[in-house]
Amino acid sequence: MALQITDANFEELVNSGKPMVLDFWAEWCGPCKKLSPVIDELAEEYDGVVDIRKCDVEENVEVASKFGVMAIPTIVLVKNGKEITRRTGTIKKDQLKSLIEENK
């Protein structure tokens, strides 16, 4: 299961040296709920290789603001503290997996 990233733990986690996938979501977002199990599955598959985290935009405004998230769901890939790429909207598991493989 993907762990939460928050305004409080963001700096520590984003600079861990491991590539990171951030899933920006909200409780009321239908497409986000559909994507959530996919994110959890990938978190298990990539455990120890890529840090996969969820960020509730309602509760963690600072993190969402740092990445300029304007729509959800938004997936952001981060490496060495810098954004590599992003996708907004729904994405299939195999597409997200390809994105991770290309950028890990």
Beta strands, then each sheet from edge to edge (+ up, - down):
strand 1: 3-4
strand 2: 20-25
strand 3: 51-56
strand 4: 74-79
strand 5: 82-88
sheet 1: 1+ 3+ 2+ 4- 5+
end
